Amino acid sequence: MKDFSTYRFEDFITDASFVNYAKGLEPEDITIWKEWLAKNPGNHKTAEEAKNFIIHLFPRKRLLPGKFIDNEWNRLDNKLDLSNRRVSAAARFGVKIKLWHYAAAIVFLISVLGALFSKSIFNQYELITDTEIIVPKGQIRNILLPDETLVILNSDTKLSYNSNLGKKNREVYLEGEAYFDVTYNSSKPFIVHTCENEIRVLGTAFNVKAYPDGNIHQISLERGKIMISDQNQESYTLNPNQTYLLIRDINSSKTFMTENVEEYSSWTKGKIILRNRCFSDIAMDLERSYKVKFDIQNKQILCCRFTGEFSRDDDIKKILEIISLTSHFSFKIAGDTIIIN
């Protein structure tokens, strides 16, 4: 039986087999998880929280005919019809939901909608910001803001703010991933705007991953306290060692305790830590870190999960060779393109 002992909350809710178990589908998956949980009581609490979260997301009264769902996803896969995206959003709640099985189609859809959505949000501040820091793929930059807040920007990230920062306000706008170590100022809270959230702090250290084309947005708090608001006017308070997780395509979010919360900001120290990450997410991160493009012809690999720890100094060929040992895929590097077979 596969070892799920390192699974965290976000791993359970994005595992297709566990989702089937939580929803009472696929007898084989139900049997696997019941047996595993019986033998691993230490993971039971986290698994139960994840199960309840999934049940809340997919109530039975919202089930749709399987034929309708298949037709909708085939239509989205063949021709993106933005004018009907509400119908496709509803289809994602069906019993035969394709969210977990057709990762390639979903990533494509999310990237398109995310790009359109982020434009509508960020156009609101483009005229009022006069400083824009863009970190290209393959690089990391350390920035000291005018109020002496330290910001470390990950690859493919943009940070914007206006000339009043530290004087009249302390507001910044983020597209991508950044680690903030905020200077305390009780009279001027520090505010981070992303395409989905507003993060308000006084003095604290936290990591934000909010790429406009990413499905999962995460905010992890190392020290202090922050308040998070979202597009639905919901608010969350984060205490140290807690993480806020937003799954954008189903518009659902949750906060939970996190062991080793520093792992989320390990990229600032040149590390690449994978904890039960699906290959579709890994590929996106590697594209940003190594300035490459993946051509994934073996679609079955997209939902496979991997655990490992690497350095950003490691050659991407070495990383892929190690990952491929636990699965059945081969790869070829042609310039800046990596073909996965």
C-alpha positions in Angstrom: 0.0 0.0 0.0 1.3 3.5 -0.8 2.7 5.5 2.0 0.5 8.5 2.8 2.1 9.2 6.2 3.5 12.6 5.1 0.2 13.8 3.7 -1.0 17.3 4.8 -4.4 18.7 4.5 -3.8 20.1 1.1 -2.5 16.8 -0.1 -5.6 14.9 1.0 -8.0 17.3 -0.7 -6.1 17.2 -4.0 -5.7 13.5 -4.2 -8.2 11.9 -6.6 -8.3 8.6 -4.7 -9.0 10.3 -1.4 -11.7 12.5 -3.0 -13.4 9.3 -4.2 -13.3 7.9 -0.7 -14.7 11.1 0.9 -17.5 11.2 -1.6 -18.3 7.5 -1.3 -17.3 6.7 -4.8 -15.1 3.9 -6.2 -15.2 0.9 -3.8 -11.5 0.2 -4.3 -10.5 3.7 -3.1 -12.9 3.5 -0.1 -11.3 0.2 0.9 -7.8 1.5 0.5 -8.3 4.6 2.6 -10.4 2.8 5.4 -7.6 0.3 5.8 -4.9 2.9 5.7 -6.6 5.2 8.2 -7.2 2.3 10.6 -3.5 1.6 10.6 -2.4 5.2 10.8 -4.5 6.9 13.6 -2.0 9.7 13.8 -3.2 11.1 10.4 -6.9 10.5 11.2 -7.7 14.1 12.4 -6.2 15.8 9.3 -7.9 13.2 7.0 -11.3 13.8 8.7 -10.9 17.6 8.3 -10.1 17.0 4.6 -13.0 14.6 4.2 -15.5 17.1 5.7 -14.1 19.8 3.5 -14.6 17.8 0.4 -18.2 16.8 1.4 -18.9 20.4 2.0 -17.6 21.3 -1.5 -19.5 18.6 -3.3 -23.0 18.2 -1.6 -25.1 15.5 -3.2 -27.9 17.9 -4.1 -25.6 19.5 -6.7 -25.0 16.3 -8.6 -25.4 16.6 -12.4 -26.0 13.9 -15.0 -22.7 12.3 -16.1 -23.4 12.7 -19.8 -23.9 16.5 -19.3 -20.7 16.8 -17.4 -18.7 14.8 -20.0 -20.2 16.9 -22.8 -19.3 20.1 -21.0 -15.7 19.1 -20.4 -15.3 17.9 -24.0 -16.6 21.2 -25.2 -14.1 23.1 -23.0 -11.3 20.8 -24.1 -12.0 21.4 -27.8 -13.2 25.0 -27.8 -13.0 27.5 -24.9 -16.3 29.3 -24.7 -15.8 32.1 -22.1 -19.4 33.3 -22.4 -20.6 30.0 -20.9 -18.0 29.6 -18.2 -20.7 29.6 -15.5 -22.2 26.4 -16.9 -18.7 24.8 -16.9 -18.1 25.9 -13.3 -21.3 24.2 -12.2 -20.3 21.1 -14.1 -17.2 20.8 -11.9 -19.4 19.8 -8.9 -20.7 16.6 -10.6 -20.2 13.0 -9.5 -17.8 12.3 -12.4 -16.0 15.5 -11.8 -13.0 15.9 -14.2 -11.2 18.3 -11.9 -8.9 15.6 -10.6 -8.5 13.5 -13.8 -7.9 16.0 -16.6 -5.3 18.2 -15.1 -3.9 19.4 -18.4 -7.3 20.7 -19.6 -7.9 22.3 -16.2 -4.5 24.0 -16.1 -5.1 25.5 -19.5 -8.6 26.7 -18.5 -7.4 28.2 -15.2 -4.4 30.0 -16.9 -6.8 31.6 -19.4 -9.4 32.7 -16.9 -6.7 33.6 -14.4 -5.0 35.9 -16.9 -8.3 37.6 -17.8 -9.3 37.9 -14.2 -6.0 39.3 -13.0 -6.1 41.9 -15.7 -9.5 43.2 -14.6 -8.2 43.3 -11.0 -4.8 44.8 -11.6 -5.9 47.4 -14.1 -7.4 49.2 -11.1 -4.0 50.1 -9.7 -1.8 50.4 -12.8 -2.4 54.1 -12.9 -1.6 54.8 -9.3 1.7 52.9 -8.9 5.0 54.3 -10.1 7.4 51.6 -9.0 7.3 48.1 -10.5 9.8 45.4 -9.8 9.7 42.4 -12.1 11.8 39.3 -11.4 12.2 37.2 -14.6 12.1 33.4 -14.6 15.2 31.7 -13.2 16.0 34.5 -10.7 15.3 35.6 -7.1 15.6 39.1 -5.8 15.9 40.7 -2.3 14.2 44.1 -2.0 14.3 46.5 0.9 11.2 48.7 0.6 11.2 52.4 1.7 9.6 51.5 5.0 12.5 49.0 5.6 10.3 46.0 5.0 12.3 43.1 3.5 10.8 41.3 0.5 12.2 38.3 -1.3 10.7 37.9 -4.7 10.6 34.5 -6.4 11.0 33.8 -10.1 8.3 35.2 -12.5 7.0 37.7 -9.9 5.9 41.3 -10.1 5.7 43.7 -7.1 4.2 47.2 -7.5 3.8 50.2 -5.2 3.6 53.9 -5.3 5.8 56.7 -4.0 3.8 57.2 -0.9 4.8 53.8 0.6 6.1 54.4 4.1 4.7 57.9 4.1 1.0 57.9 3.7 0.4 54.2 3.2 2.1 50.8 3.1 0.4 49.0 0.3 1.9 46.8 -2.3 0.5 44.7 -5.2 1.8 41.2 -5.8 1.6 38.8 -8.8 3.6 35.7 -8.0 5.4 34.5 -4.9 7.1 36.6 -2.2 8.4 36.3 1.4 7.7 39.4 3.5 9.4 40.4 6.7 7.4 43.4 7.7 8.7 46.3 9.8 6.3 47.0 12.7 4.3 50.3 12.5 1.0 50.4 14.5 -0.2 53.5 12.7 0.3 52.2 9.2 -0.6 48.6 8.6 1.2 46.9 5.8 -1.2 45.6 3.1 -0.5 43.1 0.3 -3.0 43.0 -2.6 -3.1 39.9 -4.8 -5.6 39.0 -7.5 -7.7 37.1 -4.9 -6.8 38.5 -1.5 -6.0 41.5 0.6 -3.5 40.7 3.4 -3.3 43.2 6.3 -0.4 43.1 8.9 1.4 45.2 11.4 4.7 43.5 11.8 5.3 39.8 10.9 6.9 37.3 8.6 4.9 35.3 6.0 5.1 33.7 2.6 2.6 34.4 -0.2 2.2 32.3 -3.3 -0.4 33.9 -5.6 0.5 33.4 -9.3 -2.4 34.7 -11.4 -2.2 31.5 -13.5 -2.0 29.2 -10.4 -5.0 27.2 -9.2 -3.8 27.0 -5.5 -2.9 30.2 -3.6 -1.2 29.8 -0.2 -0.3 32.2 2.6 1.8 30.8 5.4 2.5 32.7 8.6 5.8 32.2 10.5 5.4 34.9 13.2 3.0 37.7 14.1 -0.6 37.8 13.0 -2.3 38.7 9.7 -5.8 39.2 8.5 -6.8 37.9 5.0 -9.8 39.1 3.0 -11.1 37.5 -0.2 -13.3 38.4 -3.1 -16.3 36.9 -1.3 -16.0 39.4 1.6 -14.8 36.6 3.8 -12.1 37.3 6.3 -9.6 35.0 8.1 -7.1 35.6 10.9 -3.8 33.7 10.7 -1.7 32.9 13.7 1.9 31.5 13.6 2.3 28.1 12.0 -1.0 28.4 10.2 -1.7 28.4 6.4 -4.5 29.8 4.3 -5.3 27.7 1.3 -7.5 28.9 -1.6 -8.4 26.5 -4.4 -9.4 29.0 -7.1 -11.3 26.8 -9.6 -13.8 25.8 -7.0 -13.6 29.1 -5.1 -13.1 27.5 -1.7 -10.7 28.3 1.1 -9.6 27.1 4.5 -7.1 27.8 7.2 -5.2 25.0 9.1 -2.2 24.3 11.3 1.0 23.5 9.4 4.0 21.5 10.6 7.3 22.9 9.5 5.7 26.1 8.1 9.2 27.3 7.1 9.1 24.8 4.2 6.8 27.1 2.3 9.5 29.8 2.3 12.4 27.3 1.7 12.8 28.7 -1.8 14.3 31.8 -0.3 17.2 29.7 0.9 17.7 28.1 -2.5 15.8 24.9 -1.7 13.2 23.0 -3.8 11.1 20.9 -1.4 8.4 18.7 -2.8 5.8 17.2 -0.5 3.3 15.0 -2.3 3.2 17.5 -5.1 1.5 16.5 -8.4 3.6 16.7 -11.4 1.5 19.4 -13.1 2.3 21.8 -10.2 6.0 20.7 -10.1 6.3 21.4 -13.8 4.9 24.9 -13.4 7.4 25.7 -10.6 10.3 24.2 -12.5 9.4 26.3 -15.6 9.7 29.5 -13.5 12.8 28.5 -11.7 14.8 27.2 -14.7 13.4 29.2 -17.6 12.2 26.1 -19.4 9.0 25.0 -21.1 7.5 21.5 -20.6 5.9 19.6 -23.4 4.1 16.9 -21.5 3.0 14.2 -24.0 2.5 11.6 -21.3 -0.7 13.0 -19.7 -0.9 10.2 -17.1 2.1 11.7 -15.3 0.2 15.0 -14.6 -1.6 13.7 -11.5 1.3 11.6 -10.2 2.7 12.8 -6.9 6.3 13.1 -5.8 8.3 13.8 -2.7 11.8 15.0 -2.6 14.3 17.8 -1.7 16.6 19.5 -4.1 18.8 22.6 -4.4 18.2 25.3 -7.0 21.8 24.8 -7.9 21.0 21.3 -9.0 20.8 20.8 -12.8 17.2 20.3 -13.9 18.2 17.1 -15.7 19.3 15.7 -12.4 16.0 16.6 -10.8 14.0 15.0 -13.5 16.1 11.9 -13.5 15.5 11.4 -9.7 11.7 12.1 -10.1 11.5 9.7 -13.0 12.8 6.8 -10.8 9.5 6.7 -9.0 7.3 6.7 -12.1 7.3 5.5 -15.7 8.3 8.4 -17.9 11.2 9.5 -19.9 12.3 12.9 -21.0 14.3 14.7 -23.6 15.8 18.2 -23.4 15.7 20.2 -26.6 17.1 23.7 -25.9 14.8 25.3 -23.4 12.0 22.7 -24.0 11.6 19.5 -22.0 9.6 16.8 -23.6 8.0 14.3 -21.2 7.1 10.9 -22.8 
